[in-house]
Every structure is written in structure tokens, then in C-alpha cells.
Amino acid sequence: MKRSHKLAAVFIASLGLAAAAAYARPGEREGGMDHGAMRHGGMGPGMMRGMGPGGMAGGPMGGAMAGRMQHDEAFAADMRIVHEMLAYHERIKRTVTNLPNGISTVTESDDAQVAQLIKTHVASMEKRLYEGRVFNLFSPTLPVLFENKDKIRTKVETTGKGAIVIQTADDAEVVAALQAHALEVSELARDGMVAMMRGMRANMMGSAQRK
């Protein structure tokens, strides 16, 4: 396991995310993908599922955020997919276009299994937003989106390699949150676990400063 991923696992455990760490144990198989690959690429497939509608990262963690954690029936499955996507983030291609009233994102992969993960994740997060079931690991923008879910119009188109998501709103604050969140997700797709750790630290520091 690479050093950065070892540090990531320790960091998550220290935040009380024992469940997340458990999903990343080497040698396990999930969704047809070999988690033993973690020994060569770090965390096993599945860490991008902290991503909400349109590939959004989501769900508060421990500490100051524990009170907002959503442990519904789909939580474990969603976490596994997030882990897989973060593990294979280098196989994900993502482009974001800011619209006057929202965003248009294209998230795809030439790897058929990763492409399916993207499709499954987007569908799950779209449903979560519609039902108001928050799934947020560290994102400061997701609370705004879920609180204003009725103001957001979402259109999802699946492609052979992933999904195209268009989300728009008439509220300027919601539009800003959509665009900021799209940037967060793009950082996850680009940097993987390093981006998640960075987001966790920033969120914790922000919570501490607000006390």
C-alpha cells in the first residue's frame, strides 16, 4: 500500500470512520473488483461515493459533524462505491461547464467497471437529493444543496462510459453552491484520496474555528 494511502487510512480511523476503513481492507472483493489491488494502488475501489447528485461528494463524519451523519440502509453500499472510485480516480475523466444558472458535468471512464461505478453512483446520489437523504463526508457545499433540493432541477443522461449531469436553479446562492461542489468533485476525480483528506482537514478546521 502506498504511503499516502496508509496515511489516509490512519487519518480516517482517527476521525472515527472505522466503517470506511473496514471497507478498504486488502483482499476483499466488492462489485466484481479486486480490493487486493489496494496493495498496488492504495485504497481499494470505492471511495468516491461520498459524492452526491451528479457525482457530488457527501455525508458528515465524526467529531463535530457526527450529529449530521446519515446511516440509512444504502450508506454502506454507497461508501464502498466511493472507495472504489477514489482508488481508481486516475481512470476517471471529468469536465465541468459552469452555466449562468448551474452546471453541466461529464464524468466518464474508458474502464467498463469504473464507468458502471460512475453510473451507479450518480443514480444513487440523484435519488438521495430527491429524497433529502444526505450523504456527505466533508463537503461544505452539500448542506446548502440538500437544504434547497426543491430549487434544483437535475437532468441525468447515461453514456456508454459514464454520465452527463445538468443541474440548474433560479437561486443565486444555490447556483454558487452547485458550481463550488462541482469543483470539489473534480478535485476528488483528479487527486483521489489526497483530495478527500484535504477536504476533511479543511472541514475540521472550519468547524473548530466556528466554536
C-alpha positions as CSV (number, residue, x, y, z in Angstrom):
1,M,0.0,0.0,0.0
2,K,1.4,3.4,-0.9
3,R,2.5,5.7,1.8
4,S,-0.2,8.3,1.0
5,H,-2.9,5.7,1.3
6,K,-1.5,4.4,4.6
7,L,-1.7,7.9,6.0
8,A,-5.2,8.2,4.6
9,A,-6.3,5.1,6.4
10,V,-4.8,6.3,9.7
11,F,-6.4,9.7,9.3
12,I,-9.9,8.2,8.6
13,A,-9.6,5.9,11.6
14,S,-8.6,8.8,13.8
15,L,-11.8,10.6,12.8
16,G,-13.9,7.7,13.9
17,L,-14.6,6.3,10.4
18,A,-14.0,2.7,11.3
19,A,-16.6,1.7,8.9
20,A,-14.9,3.4,6.0
21,A,-11.6,1.9,6.9
22,A,-13.2,-1.6,7.1
23,Y,-14.4,-1.3,3.5
24,A,-10.8,-0.7,2.4
25,R,-9.3,-3.9,3.8
26,P,-7.0,-5.6,1.4
27,G,-8.1,-8.9,-0.2
28,E,-11.8,-8.2,-0.1
29,R,-13.8,-8.3,-3.3
30,E,-16.7,-6.0,-3.9
31,G,-18.8,-5.4,-7.0
32,G,-16.5,-7.8,-9.0
33,M,-13.5,-5.7,-8.4
34,D,-10.5,-7.0,-6.5
35,H,-9.7,-5.0,-3.4
36,G,-6.4,-6.7,-3.3
37,A,-5.4,-4.1,-5.9
38,M,-5.2,-1.7,-2.9
39,R,-1.8,-3.1,-2.3
40,H,-0.7,-1.6,-5.6
41,G,-2.9,1.4,-5.9
42,G,-3.7,2.3,-2.3
43,M,-7.3,2.1,-1.1
44,G,-9.5,-0.4,-2.8
45,P,-12.1,0.5,-5.3
46,G,-14.9,2.6,-3.9
47,M,-14.0,5.9,-2.3
48,M,-15.8,8.3,-4.4
49,R,-19.2,7.6,-3.2
50,G,-19.1,10.5,-0.8
51,M,-20.2,12.1,-4.0
52,G,-23.7,13.3,-4.3
53,P,-26.1,14.2,-7.2
54,G,-24.2,14.5,-10.5
55,G,-21.2,13.0,-8.7
56,M,-21.3,15.0,-5.6
57,A,-19.3,14.1,-2.6
58,G,-21.3,13.8,0.6
59,G,-22.0,12.9,4.2
60,P,-20.7,14.4,7.5
61,M,-18.3,12.3,9.5
62,G,-17.3,12.1,13.1
63,G,-16.5,14.7,15.7
64,A,-18.3,18.0,15.2
65,M,-20.1,16.5,12.2
66,A,-21.3,13.3,13.8
67,G,-24.8,14.6,14.5
68,R,-25.4,15.0,10.8
69,M,-24.2,11.6,9.7
70,Q,-26.8,9.7,7.7
71,H,-26.7,5.9,8.3
72,D,-29.6,4.7,6.2
73,E,-29.8,1.3,4.5
74,A,-27.8,2.4,1.5
75,F,-25.0,4.0,3.3
76,A,-22.6,1.1,3.4
77,A,-23.1,0.3,-0.3
78,D,-22.6,4.0,-1.2
79,M,-19.4,4.1,0.8
80,R,-18.0,1.1,-1.0
81,I,-18.5,2.7,-4.4
82,V,-16.9,5.9,-3.2
83,H,-13.8,3.9,-2.1
84,E,-13.7,2.2,-5.5
85,M,-13.9,5.4,-7.4
86,L,-11.2,7.1,-5.3
87,A,-9.0,4.1,-5.7
88,Y,-9.3,4.3,-9.5
89,H,-9.6,8.0,-9.8
90,E,-6.8,8.1,-12.4
91,R,-9.2,6.2,-14.7
92,I,-11.9,8.8,-14.5
93,K,-12.2,11.7,-16.9
94,R,-14.3,14.7,-15.8
95,T,-15.2,18.0,-17.4
96,V,-17.3,20.8,-15.8
97,T,-19.0,23.6,-17.6
98,N,-20.4,26.5,-15.5
99,L,-23.7,27.7,-16.8
100,P,-25.4,31.0,-16.0
101,N,-27.8,29.1,-13.8
102,G,-25.9,26.0,-12.8
103,I,-23.5,23.3,-14.1
104,S,-23.1,20.7,-16.8
105,T,-20.7,17.8,-15.9
106,V,-19.4,14.9,-17.9
107,T,-17.9,12.1,-15.8
108,E,-16.6,9.0,-17.7
109,S,-14.1,6.3,-17.8
110,D,-12.7,4.0,-20.5
111,D,-12.6,1.2,-17.9
112,A,-16.0,-0.5,-18.2
113,Q,-16.2,-1.4,-14.4
114,V,-15.3,2.2,-13.4
115,A,-17.9,3.5,-15.9
116,Q,-20.5,1.4,-14.2
117,L,-19.5,2.7,-10.8
118,I,-20.0,6.2,-12.1
119,K,-23.5,5.4,-13.4
120,T,-24.5,3.6,-10.2
121,H,-23.1,6.4,-8.0
122,V,-24.8,9.2,-10.0
123,A,-28.2,7.4,-9.9
124,S,-27.9,6.8,-6.1
125,M,-26.9,10.4,-5.4
126,E,-29.7,11.8,-7.6
127,K,-32.2,9.7,-5.6
128,R,-30.6,10.9,-2.3
129,L,-31.0,14.5,-3.3
130,Y,-34.6,14.0,-4.4
131,E,-35.4,12.2,-1.1
132,G,-33.3,14.6,1.0
133,R,-31.1,11.7,2.4
134,V,-27.8,13.5,2.9
135,F,-24.6,11.5,2.2
136,N,-21.7,13.9,2.9
137,L,-18.2,13.1,4.1
138,F,-16.8,16.6,4.2
139,S,-18.3,18.9,1.7
140,P,-19.3,22.4,2.9
141,T,-21.5,22.9,-0.1
142,L,-23.7,19.8,0.1
143,P,-25.7,21.1,3.1
144,V,-26.7,24.1,1.1
145,L,-27.8,21.8,-1.8
146,F,-29.8,19.4,0.3
147,E,-31.5,22.3,2.2
148,N,-32.5,23.7,-1.1
149,K,-33.1,20.5,-3.0
150,D,-36.6,21.6,-4.2
151,K,-35.0,24.5,-6.0
152,I,-32.6,22.3,-8.0
153,R,-33.5,20.9,-11.4
154,T,-31.5,17.8,-12.3
155,K,-31.2,16.0,-15.7
156,V,-29.1,12.9,-15.9
157,E,-28.0,11.2,-19.2
158,T,-26.1,8.0,-19.0
159,T,-23.5,7.3,-21.7
160,G,-21.5,4.3,-22.7
161,K,-18.7,5.4,-20.4
162,G,-20.4,7.2,-17.5
163,A,-22.9,10.1,-17.1
164,I,-23.7,13.6,-18.1
165,V,-25.4,15.7,-15.4
166,I,-27.0,19.1,-15.8
167,Q,-28.2,20.9,-12.6
168,T,-29.8,24.3,-12.6
169,A,-31.5,26.6,-10.2
170,D,-33.0,30.1,-10.1
171,D,-31.5,31.0,-6.7
172,A,-28.1,32.6,-7.0
173,E,-26.8,31.0,-3.7
174,V,-27.8,27.6,-4.9
175,V,-26.1,28.1,-8.3
176,A,-22.9,29.1,-6.5
177,A,-23.1,26.0,-4.3
178,L,-23.7,23.8,-7.4
179,Q,-20.6,25.2,-9.1
180,A,-18.5,25.1,-5.9
181,H,-19.5,21.5,-5.3
182,A,-18.7,20.5,-8.9
183,L,-15.2,21.9,-8.3
184,E,-14.9,19.7,-5.1
185,V,-15.9,16.6,-7.1
186,S,-13.4,17.4,-9.8
187,E,-10.6,17.6,-7.2
188,L,-11.6,14.2,-6.0
189,A,-11.5,12.8,-9.5
190,R,-8.1,14.4,-10.1
191,D,-6.4,13.7,-6.7
192,G,-8.3,10.8,-5.2
193,M,-7.7,10.1,-1.5
194,V,-5.4,13.0,-1.2
195,A,-8.3,15.4,-2.0
196,M,-10.6,13.6,0.4
197,M,-8.0,14.0,3.2
198,R,-7.6,17.7,2.3
199,G,-11.3,18.3,2.4
200,M,-11.6,16.5,5.8
201,R,-8.9,18.6,7.3
202,A,-10.4,21.8,6.0
203,N,-13.8,20.9,7.3
204,M,-12.5,20.1,10.7
205,M,-10.5,23.3,10.9
206,G,-13.6,25.3,9.9
207,S,-15.7,23.6,12.5
208,A,-13.1,24.3,15.2
209,Q,-12.9,27.9,14.2
210,R,-16.7,28.3,14.4
211,K,-16.7,27.1,18.0
